[in-house]
């Protein structure tokens, strides 16, 4: 393992640059933190470079061995370097750069959730994690959604990015995808035209969720085959995007049981 003690080292500089969307796109890499995420990246042979805090080599020995056998670059870094490259409040002493998985060229399945302009990375990551847990066939991001591989999105997804099919596309591409699969699109909306989601035929179907503040864009809402609403107590505040999506996905999963 190569030892790094300076934040000016080229490998460390790349780690820091990868906090920016442009650098992630140009290099085809993103950053994983925490033992769980790094361990998954290593196990899937997506890890490109592994950084271990000095003094914690024994703690991560199995991971180091697995990374080495996969041809991953290995570095041991000082505590100061680890703190400089980590975005976590309490670094776990392990970070890696990982190759961004190729997006699916085609989507199979009959249960989709689409996010329209959801800009909060925590919400996007949580939706992906929940979609994976509830067996959604795909998550589709359209509009100005949060960067799929930003540190906050990756952290909120908790490894689901490695397992859940996710596609980023324009609204026109989304509609073409749905038409090709013969799927109706329902939009979650606070309108008089929306029906109780418990009575909507949601499987097979795609459901679009908008941002908490703006909701679905008028353009996408106009493309929907129907509108749904989550029944709530009078006077209750609207749910945030991740919670609303979780409720909707549970109903989609339940309808397909």
N, C-alpha and C positions, 0 to 999 in steps of 0.2 A: 504494500500500500504506500502511495506517495503521501508525504506529509505536507500540509499547507498551514502556514502561520500568518499569512498576510492576506488582507481583504483585497489587495491589488492583483492577486494571482488571476490568470486568465480564466480558469475554471470557475473561480468564485465570482468573477465579474459577469460571466455568462449566467450564473445562477441569479444574480441580482437583476440582470437585464430581462430575464424571463418573467419578471413581475409585470412587464409591459406587454399588452396585446400584440403589438407589431413584432416584437422580438419572438414571441411564441409562434406567430405565423411564419416568420422568416426562417426560423430554425426547426420548426416542426416538433418542438419540445415544450413541456410544461413542468412545473415543480410539484413534487409530492412531499408532504411532511407528515409526521407521525409514523410510528412503527407499523400500524395497520396498513396505511396507504402505501408506504414504501415497500412493505412486505408483499403486497399484492402486485405492485409494479414489477418487482424482482421475480416473483413466481411466474408471472405471465411473460417474462423476458422482454418487457417494455422499458426497463430501467436502462439508461444510457451511462450515467455516472452516479456513484453512490458516495455520500459524504457521511463519515462517522466522527462524532466528537471524540477527541483523544481521551483515553481512559475508560471508554465504554465499548472497546472492541470485543471483550469477552461476552458482554451482554447481547451483542448482535452477531456473534460468531456464526450461527447457522445461516443468517441472512447474507453475511459476507461471503461465506462459502458458496452459497447458491448463486450470488451475483458474479463471483469470480468464474464459476464454471460456465456462466452464460456470456462471458467476455465483456462484462461491464467494467468501466473504469472505476478504480477504487481509491478513495482519498481519506486520510485521517486529518481532521482539522482541529485547531485550538478552540477553546470555549468562546473566545472573542469572535472568531470567524463564524462559528455556528450561530451565535446571537445576531451577527450582522446580516446573515442570509435568511434567517428564519422570520416568518411573519406571525408565528404563534406567540402567544403571551408567555407560555412556558415551553420552550423547545424540548423535544424528547431526545435530542442528541443524534438524530438521523434525518437526512434529507436526500432526495435523489432528483435527478432530471429524468424525465420519461418521455418516450416518443408518443406523440398524439396519435391515437388509433385512427385508422382510416374510417371515414363515415360509411355507413352501409350504402351500397350502390342501388339497392332496391329494398323495399320493406315488405315483409310478409306479415300476415296477421290481420286481425279484424278489430283490434281494440287500441285506439290511439288517443293521446291527449296532446293538444297543441297549445303552446304558450304564445300569446300575442303581445309583444312589447313589454314583457316582464323584466324590468331592469335591475331588480334587486338580486344579487348573486346568491344570497342565502336562500331566497325563495326558489330560484331556478335549481340549485343543487338539491334542495329538499324535495322538490317535485320529482326529480330524476330518481332520487333514493326511494321515494314512495312508489313510483311507477314500477321500479324493479321489484319491490316487495309485493305489490299487488298483481304482478303478472301482466302489465301493459305490454303490448307488442312493440310500441315505439313512443318516444316523445319527440315532437316536432317543434322547433323554435322558429318563429316568424316575427317580423317586425324587429324593432331595436331591443332585442333581449340582451341580458347580461352575457358577457363573454363566458363561453362554456368551460374554459380552462383557467379562469382567474383563480387566485388562491382561495378566495371565499367560496366560489362555486364548488371547487374541488373538495374543500373541507366539508361543506354541507352535504355533498353527495355521498360522502363516506365510502368511497370505493365503487359505488354503483356505476360510475362513468366507465369502468372497465367491463361491465356486464350488460348495461341497458342500452339498446339501440337508440341513438339520438341523431336526428337529422336537422340541419339548419337550412331553411329555404325561404324563398319569397312567397307572398300570398298566392300568386298565380301558380307557382310550383306546387304549393300545398293543395290547391284545388284540383290540379291535374292528378296529383297522387291519389286523392280521395276518389275522383271519378274513375281512375284506373282500377281501383279496388272495389268500386261499387259501394262506397261508404257514405252515409249521410253525415253532415256536420251540424252539431248542436252548439250553440253559443251560450255560455253562462252570462246572464244579463239581468239587471234589475229593471225590467220593463213589464208593462201590463200584459204583453203578449207572451211572456215566459210561463211555461208550465212547470209544475212540481217535478223535479228530476226523478222522483220515485215512480212517476207514471210515464216517463219517457222511455221509448224503446232504445236503450243505450248499448245493447250488444247484439249485433256488431254496430259500431258507430265510432265517430271521432267527436271529441268535445273540446271546444276552444275556451281558454281561460285568459282573461286580460289582466292588466296590472291593477293593483288595489285602488290607486287613485283615479285612473282614467277608464278602467274597464276595457272592453273590446273596442277596437277601432271601428268607426262607422263603416269602413270599406269591408272589413271581414264580417261584421255583423250582417251586412246586406247579402253576403254570400251564404249565410247559414240556412239550412233546411228547416230549422226550428230553434227556439230559445228555451232555456231551462233556468230554473231558480232553485236555490237551496232554501227550504222553508225555515224561517227563524221566528223567534218571539218578536212581537211588536216593539219597536224602539231599539232593537239590537243593532249594534254597529255591523257594517259589512265585514266579512271575513277576509283575511289577507289571502293573496294568491295561492300560497302553498297549502293553507288549510282548506280553502275552497276546492283546490284541485284534489286534495286527499279525499274529501267527502265524495266528490264526483267519481273519482277512480274506484272508490269502494263500491259505489252503486253500479259502475260498469262491471267490476269483477263479480259482484253478487248476481247481476243479471245474466252473466254467462255461466253461472254454476249449474 
